[in-house]
Amino acid sequence: CDASCDDRCVVLAVADSGMGMSAETLSHMFEPFFTTKELGRGTGLGLATVYGILEQCGARIEVDSEPGRGTQFRICFPLAQGAEDPAAEEITGAAPEDGSGTVLLVEDEEVVRALAQTTLERRGYHVLGAACGTDALEIALRHEGPIDLVVTDVVMPEMGGPEVALRLRKARPGIKVLYVSGYAPGLEGSRDKGLDAPLLPKPFALDAFERKVREVMGATT
């Protein structure tokens, strides 16, 4: 670990002697959907999933790589401490709860949904996760409290994001909407139905996602 890592940690290091990575690749490697593989050969979700899991554990990951010199990953795990140890709470405690409100997250890709939900929950939001439009409508019907924002993928099987948003707005007037999609044509015609809403293009960084949610939640309707 480098000097910024707590000295009470266990380090797992893995290195190879492969082709290495450029600085540009290193700057994006943990972003969801980023991949250097050919179209159809990779989802770009593997390292993003690893990053999300480590963040949940209070761990950190460091990468050292140069073209032609291979790559080394170092994962720093904080040592487990007794519950009575204040230092343990400092190391493993959740991030400050600087967000509020209930978000209905509609995403058919399980890994993306899990990463997005973890990101928002660590910021203090209450998140209702739905795997499809039908699930989202059923969850909204059962949920007794308010739902402040629906974050929905645009293109999904059976029911797309605009249709989900339309039905939710009929049932819950005033609910805010944020679309996420790598295929914006799925929004055609939604403006005519009064569903003009912000769009966060995929791929996106998790911190950019959280900032956009905060921006939309804070906007006046």
Backbone torsions as a table, in degrees:
resi	resn	phi	psi	omega
1	CYS	NA	154.2	176.7
2	ASP	-83.6	-179.1	-173.7
3	ALA	-65.9	-20.9	-177.4
4	SER	-79.8	-10.6	-178.7
5	CYS	-88.5	139.3	179.6
6	ASP	-57.3	140.6	-174.9
7	ASP	-72.9	-14.7	177.7
8	ARG	-93.7	73.4	-179.0
9	CYS	-144.8	160.3	174.1
10	VAL	-108.1	130.9	-176.0
11	VAL	-109.2	127.2	172.4
12	LEU	-108.1	118.8	-177.6
13	ALA	-117.6	134.3	177.5
14	VAL	-131.2	129.2	-177.7
15	ALA	-133.2	152.7	173.8
16	ASP	-134.7	172.7	179.0
17	SER	-115.5	33.8	-176.5
18	GLY	-79.1	-155.7	-173.0
19	MET	-76.2	-15.7	178.9
20	GLY	76.1	-179.5	-177.7
21	MET	-131.8	149.2	177.0
22	SER	-78.4	167.1	178.2
23	ALA	-62.4	-35.5	178.9
24	GLU	-64.4	-44.6	178.1
25	THR	-64.2	-42.4	179.2
26	LEU	-59.4	-35.3	-176.9
27	SER	-71.1	-15.9	-177.3
28	HIS	-119.4	-2.1	-165.6
29	MET	-61.8	-26.5	-179.0
30	PHE	-97.1	4.0	179.2
31	GLU	-77.0	134.7	175.9
32	PRO	-57.0	138.1	175.9
33	PHE	79.0	-5.5	178.4
34	PHE	-79.0	128.0	178.1
35	THR	-149.9	149.1	175.3
36	THR	-99.8	1.9	-179.6
37	LYS	-80.6	164.4	178.6
38	GLU	-66.5	158.3	179.1
39	LEU	-55.6	127.2	179.4
40	GLY	89.1	-4.0	-177.5
41	ARG	-102.1	-10.9	-179.2
42	GLY	-162.3	149.7	-178.9
43	THR	-94.3	-18.4	-176.6
44	GLY	74.3	23.0	-177.2
45	LEU	-110.0	-11.0	-175.4
46	GLY	-60.9	-57.4	-178.4
47	LEU	-69.7	-30.3	175.8
48	ALA	-64.4	-37.6	177.2
49	THR	-66.2	-44.7	177.9
50	VAL	-57.7	-46.6	-179.3
51	TYR	-59.6	-43.7	-179.9
52	GLY	-63.7	-41.2	179.0
53	ILE	-64.5	-45.3	-179.6
54	LEU	-64.1	-38.4	178.9
55	GLU	-62.7	-39.7	178.0
56	GLN	-62.9	-33.0	-178.0
57	CYS	-83.6	-4.3	-176.5
58	GLY	78.9	15.6	-179.3
59	ALA	-95.4	173.2	176.9
60	ARG	-138.9	154.6	-178.7
61	ILE	-125.5	136.7	179.0
62	GLU	-123.9	143.9	-176.9
63	VAL	-129.9	134.8	176.6
64	ASP	-127.4	118.9	-177.0
65	SER	-156.4	146.3	174.0
66	GLU	-142.6	147.6	177.9
67	PRO	-55.7	129.1	178.3
68	GLY	82.1	-1.1	-176.7
69	ARG	-123.1	11.2	177.3
70	GLY	78.8	-172.6	-175.6
71	THR	-139.7	143.2	173.6
72	GLN	-128.7	128.7	173.7
73	PHE	-105.4	134.6	174.8
74	ARG	-124.7	122.4	179.0
75	ILE	-111.6	123.3	-178.0
76	CYS	-104.6	112.7	178.4
77	PHE	-100.1	126.7	176.2
78	PRO	-68.3	142.1	178.7
79	LEU	-68.0	141.4	177.2
80	ALA	-69.5	138.7	179.0
81	GLN	-125.7	162.9	176.0
82	GLY	-65.8	154.1	-177.5
83	ALA	-61.3	-24.7	-178.2
84	GLU	-81.8	-7.2	-176.7
85	ASP	-84.8	113.3	-179.5
86	PRO	-58.1	-30.9	-178.9
87	ALA	-64.2	-33.7	-179.6
88	ALA	-65.8	-39.4	178.8
89	GLU	-65.0	-35.3	-179.8
90	GLU	-67.0	-37.7	-175.8
91	ILE	-77.1	-45.4	-170.8
92	THR	-101.6	-3.6	-176.9
93	GLY	-65.3	157.7	-179.3
94	ALA	-71.8	160.2	177.5
95	ALA	-64.1	153.6	179.4
96	PRO	-54.1	138.2	-178.0
97	GLU	-82.3	89.4	-175.2
98	ASP	-104.0	10.6	176.1
99	GLY	-123.1	167.4	177.7
100	SER	-154.5	158.9	179.3
101	GLY	108.6	170.4	-177.7
102	THR	-110.1	129.7	-179.0
103	VAL	-117.8	128.7	172.2
104	LEU	-95.5	113.3	-175.3
105	LEU	-104.2	117.3	-176.6
106	VAL	-115.1	109.1	-176.3
107	GLU	-151.0	124.5	-176.1
108	ASP	-82.8	-15.1	176.8
109	GLU	-87.1	112.4	-171.1
110	GLU	-59.1	-43.8	-177.7
111	VAL	-64.6	-43.7	179.2
112	VAL	-63.3	-42.8	179.6
113	ARG	-61.5	-43.0	-179.3
114	ALA	-64.4	-43.4	179.3
115	LEU	-64.3	-44.9	-179.1
116	ALA	-65.2	-41.3	-179.6
117	GLN	-64.9	-43.9	178.8
118	THR	-61.1	-43.0	179.7
119	THR	-58.6	-46.8	-177.6
120	LEU	-71.3	-39.4	-180.0
121	GLU	-65.3	-35.9	178.1
122	ARG	-69.2	-16.4	176.2
123	ARG	-96.1	2.7	174.5
124	GLY	101.8	0.1	179.4
125	TYR	-80.6	149.0	170.7
126	HIS	-90.8	121.0	-172.5
127	VAL	-115.3	130.1	173.3
128	LEU	-106.3	111.6	-176.2
129	GLY	-92.1	135.7	178.9
130	ALA	-133.2	136.5	-176.9
131	ALA	-86.5	-12.4	-179.7
132	CYS	-161.3	174.8	-178.7
133	GLY	-63.2	-40.5	179.7
134	THR	-62.3	-44.4	176.7
135	ASP	-59.2	-42.1	-178.3
136	ALA	-60.6	-43.9	-179.5
137	LEU	-66.5	-38.7	178.7
138	GLU	-67.4	-41.5	178.5
139	ILE	-63.4	-43.3	179.5
140	ALA	-63.5	-35.0	179.7
141	LEU	-69.0	-38.4	-177.7
142	ARG	-79.7	-28.6	-174.5
143	HIS	-71.0	123.0	-174.8
144	GLU	-83.9	-25.9	-178.4
145	GLY	-86.7	-177.3	178.9
146	PRO	-72.8	153.9	170.6
147	ILE	-121.7	115.1	-172.7
148	ASP	-83.7	-33.1	-173.6
149	LEU	-148.1	138.7	169.2
150	VAL	-110.2	122.7	174.7
151	VAL	-105.2	115.9	-173.6
152	THR	-134.9	139.0	170.5
153	ASP	-64.3	152.3	-177.5
154	VAL	-82.9	-50.0	-175.6
155	VAL	-103.5	112.1	178.1
156	MET	-139.0	156.3	177.2
157	PRO	-61.3	145.2	173.6
158	GLU	71.8	-52.5	-177.6
159	MET	-141.3	116.9	-179.1
160	GLY	-78.9	170.0	-178.0
161	GLY	-57.0	-45.1	179.8
162	PRO	-60.1	-37.8	178.3
163	GLU	-68.2	-39.6	176.8
164	VAL	-60.4	-47.4	-178.9
165	ALA	-62.7	-40.3	-179.9
166	LEU	-60.3	-47.2	-178.3
167	ARG	-68.3	-37.8	179.6
168	LEU	-67.4	-37.4	-179.7
169	ARG	-69.4	-28.2	175.7
170	LYS	-70.5	-39.3	-178.7
171	ALA	-80.2	-32.4	-177.5
172	ARG	-133.1	79.5	-179.1
173	PRO	-56.4	137.4	178.0
174	GLY	94.2	-6.4	179.0
175	ILE	-65.2	137.6	-179.6
176	LYS	-86.4	155.2	-174.2
177	VAL	-130.7	136.3	171.5
178	LEU	-131.3	121.0	176.4
179	TYR	-90.8	143.4	169.5
180	VAL	-128.0	132.6	-176.9
181	SER	-169.4	149.6	170.1
182	GLY	-101.2	6.2	-175.9
183	TYR	-139.1	76.8	-173.7
184	ALA	-60.3	-26.4	179.1
185	PRO	-55.3	-18.1	176.8
186	GLY	-64.9	-9.9	-179.9
187	LEU	-91.4	-1.4	-176.8
188	GLU	-58.1	129.3	177.6
189	GLY	88.4	-12.1	-177.3
190	SER	-68.3	-32.3	-179.4
191	ARG	-63.9	-36.0	178.9
192	ASP	-64.9	-21.8	179.7
193	LYS	-95.2	10.0	-179.4
194	GLY	77.7	25.9	-176.0
195	LEU	-115.0	32.0	174.8
196	ASP	-68.2	114.4	-174.9
197	ALA	-141.6	159.7	178.8
198	PRO	-61.0	150.8	178.3
199	LEU	-126.7	128.5	172.9
200	LEU	-105.5	111.1	-176.6
201	PRO	-69.1	144.8	168.6
202	LYS	-90.8	144.2	-0.4
203	PRO	-77.2	155.6	176.9
204	PHE	-138.0	151.7	173.6
205	ALA	-79.3	149.0	-175.7
206	LEU	-64.4	-35.3	178.3
207	ASP	-69.3	-33.6	176.4
208	ALA	-67.5	-36.4	177.5
209	PHE	-62.8	-47.3	-179.2
210	GLU	-63.9	-39.3	178.9
211	ARG	-64.5	-39.4	180.0
212	LYS	-66.9	-39.9	177.2
213	VAL	-61.3	-45.0	179.4
214	ARG	-61.4	-40.6	-179.9
215	GLU	-63.2	-46.6	-178.0
216	VAL	-69.4	-39.4	179.4
217	MET	-62.6	-34.0	-177.0
218	GLY	-86.5	-9.0	-178.5
219	ALA	-73.7	147.1	176.6
220	THR	-82.4	145.4	179.9
221	THR	-93.6	NA	NA
